[in-house]
Amino acid sequence: RKATAACSGSARARASLARVDVVDLGVVEYREAWDLQRSLATDVAAGTRPDTVLFLEHPPTITLGRRSEPAEVHVPDDADVAIVEVDRGGKSTYHAPGQLVCYPILDLTRHGQDVRKYCRDLEEALMKTLAAFSLDGTTFEGLTGVWLDRPPRKIASIGIHIHKWVTTHGYALNVDLDPAPF
């Protein structure tokens, strides 16, 4: 399932990018989706494909970002979950059906070469999405991600990787996630 969206925003952004491919992949094994991200990123960097946004879910998987520590992951013996070390920032993230995962494969040379702004833009997009469902998302100084307030509960994790200004990885938004195995 694929859709092409016209670029919105500034005249500069519209002039530099004719379109964005948006792809709904359904449920995809983590390693398969990671391989696809890397392949698409190579094409985006070469200018042979437009920026591409992947939406999907993963079977139960824990990804370990570059800042993960062994003591933070506790997997029950009977849990059927894949564990994958990845090249994105951040710590560990649990993925499973009921979580909307978005992997924007973007050439940031067309969108401003500002990593912090990119992360804040992802947070802003997530908070606007939550607001459409009458949910108030918030951020906390010094932390990346989005939380629901009162009591603070993290609803969206963000972890990115940028190589030659092309992004991979992205965010995971808990929609109807069952954390019972953990």
C-alpha positions as CSV (number, residue, x, y, z in Angstrom):
1,R,0.0,0.0,0.0
2,K,1.6,3.2,-1.2
3,A,0.6,6.8,-1.5
4,T,2.4,9.8,-2.9
5,A,1.9,13.1,-1.0
6,A,2.7,16.5,-2.4
7,C,5.2,18.4,-0.4
8,S,3.7,21.1,1.8
9,G,5.5,23.9,3.8
10,S,7.8,26.6,2.6
11,A,8.3,27.4,-1.1
12,R,11.9,26.3,-0.7
13,A,10.8,22.9,0.6
14,R,8.3,22.5,-2.2
15,A,10.9,23.5,-4.8
16,S,13.4,21.0,-3.4
17,L,11.1,18.0,-3.1
18,A,8.4,17.2,-5.6
19,R,6.9,14.4,-3.6
20,V,7.2,12.1,-0.6
21,D,6.3,8.4,-0.9
22,V,4.2,7.1,2.1
23,V,4.1,3.4,2.5
24,D,2.0,1.3,4.9
25,L,3.8,-2.0,5.3
26,G,1.5,-3.7,7.9
27,V,3.3,-6.1,10.3
28,V,7.0,-6.6,9.4
29,E,9.8,-8.4,11.2
30,Y,12.2,-5.8,12.6
31,R,15.3,-7.0,10.7
32,E,13.4,-7.0,7.4
33,A,12.2,-3.4,8.0
34,W,15.7,-2.3,9.0
35,D,17.1,-3.8,5.8
36,L,14.4,-1.9,3.8
37,Q,15.3,1.3,5.6
38,R,18.9,1.0,4.7
39,S,18.1,0.2,1.1
40,L,15.8,3.2,0.8
41,A,18.2,5.5,2.5
42,T,20.9,4.6,-0.1
43,D,18.4,5.5,-2.9
44,V,17.3,8.7,-1.2
45,A,21.0,9.7,-0.7
46,A,21.7,9.0,-4.3
47,G,18.7,11.1,-5.4
48,T,17.1,8.2,-7.2
49,R,14.1,8.1,-4.9
50,P,12.1,10.8,-3.1
51,D,11.9,11.0,0.7
52,T,10.0,8.0,1.9
53,V,7.9,7.5,5.1
54,L,7.2,3.9,6.2
55,F,4.4,3.1,8.6
56,L,4.3,-0.4,10.1
57,E,4.1,-2.6,13.2
58,H,6.6,-5.1,14.4
59,P,6.1,-8.5,16.1
60,P,7.3,-8.4,19.7
61,T,10.9,-7.1,19.5
62,I,13.2,-5.2,21.8
63,T,15.7,-2.9,20.1
64,L,18.8,-1.9,21.8
65,G,20.0,1.6,20.9
66,R,23.6,2.8,21.2
67,R,23.0,4.0,24.8
68,S,21.4,0.7,26.0
69,E,22.8,-0.9,29.2
70,P,22.5,-4.6,29.9
71,A,20.8,-4.1,33.2
72,E,17.8,-2.2,31.7
73,V,16.4,-5.2,29.7
74,H,14.5,-7.9,31.6
75,V,12.9,-10.5,29.4
76,P,10.7,-13.2,31.1
77,D,11.9,-16.7,30.2
78,D,8.7,-17.6,28.5
79,A,8.5,-14.4,26.4
80,D,8.6,-14.9,22.6
81,V,10.5,-11.7,21.7
82,A,13.4,-10.9,19.4
83,I,16.2,-8.8,20.7
84,V,18.1,-6.7,18.1
85,E,21.1,-4.3,18.6
86,V,20.6,-1.3,16.3
87,D,22.5,1.8,15.2
88,R,20.0,4.4,16.3
89,G,20.4,6.6,19.4
90,G,18.6,6.0,22.6
91,K,18.2,3.1,24.9
92,S,16.0,0.0,24.6
93,T,12.5,0.1,23.0
94,Y,9.8,-2.6,23.1
95,H,7.9,-3.0,19.8
96,A,4.8,-5.1,19.3
97,P,1.5,-5.1,17.4
98,G,-0.7,-2.2,18.6
99,Q,2.2,0.3,18.2
100,L,2.4,2.6,15.2
101,V,6.0,2.7,14.0
102,C,7.1,5.4,11.6
103,Y,10.4,5.4,9.8
104,P,10.9,8.7,7.9
105,I,13.7,8.2,5.3
106,L,14.5,11.9,4.7
107,D,17.4,13.8,3.1
108,L,17.9,16.5,5.7
109,T,19.9,18.6,3.2
110,R,16.4,19.4,1.8
111,H,14.9,20.1,5.2
112,G,17.6,21.9,7.1
113,Q,20.6,20.1,8.5
114,D,19.6,20.4,12.2
115,V,19.4,17.2,14.1
116,R,17.8,18.7,17.2
117,K,15.2,20.5,15.2
118,Y,14.4,17.2,13.4
119,C,13.8,15.4,16.7
120,R,11.7,18.3,18.0
121,D,9.7,18.3,14.7
122,L,9.0,14.5,15.3
123,E,7.8,15.3,18.8
124,E,5.6,18.2,17.5
125,A,4.0,15.9,14.9
126,L,3.3,13.3,17.5
127,M,1.7,15.8,19.9
128,K,-0.5,17.1,17.0
129,T,-1.5,13.6,16.2
130,L,-2.5,13.0,19.9
131,A,-4.4,16.3,20.0
132,A,-6.6,15.0,17.1
133,F,-7.7,12.3,19.5
134,S,-8.2,14.8,22.4
135,L,-5.0,13.6,24.1
136,D,-2.5,16.1,25.5
137,G,1.1,15.1,24.8
138,T,4.0,16.8,26.4
139,T,7.8,16.8,26.3
140,F,10.3,17.2,29.1
141,E,13.5,19.2,28.9
142,G,16.5,17.1,28.3
143,L,14.5,14.0,27.2
144,T,13.4,12.9,23.8
145,G,9.9,11.5,23.2
146,V,6.3,12.3,24.1
147,W,4.5,11.7,27.3
148,L,0.9,11.8,28.5
149,D,0.6,14.0,31.5
150,R,-1.0,13.2,34.9
151,P,0.7,10.9,35.7
152,P,3.5,11.1,33.2
153,R,3.4,8.0,31.0
154,K,5.6,7.8,27.9
155,I,3.4,7.2,24.8
156,A,6.0,7.7,22.1
157,S,9.7,6.9,21.8
158,I,12.0,8.5,19.3
159,G,15.3,7.0,18.2
160,I,17.0,8.1,15.0
161,H,20.1,7.4,12.9
162,I,21.5,9.9,10.4
163,H,24.2,9.1,7.8
164,K,25.2,11.6,5.2
165,W,22.2,13.7,6.3
166,V,19.7,10.9,5.5
167,T,17.6,9.7,8.3
168,T,16.6,6.1,9.3
169,H,14.7,4.8,12.3
170,G,12.1,7.2,13.7
171,Y,9.3,6.9,16.3
172,A,7.1,4.3,18.0
173,L,3.7,5.5,19.1
174,N,1.8,3.3,21.6
175,V,-1.7,3.1,20.3
176,D,-3.1,-0.2,21.7
177,L,0.1,-1.9,22.8
178,D,-0.2,-4.8,25.3
179,P,2.9,-4.6,27.6
180,A,1.7,-7.7,29.5
181,P,4.6,-9.9,28.5
182,F,6.8,-7.4,30.3
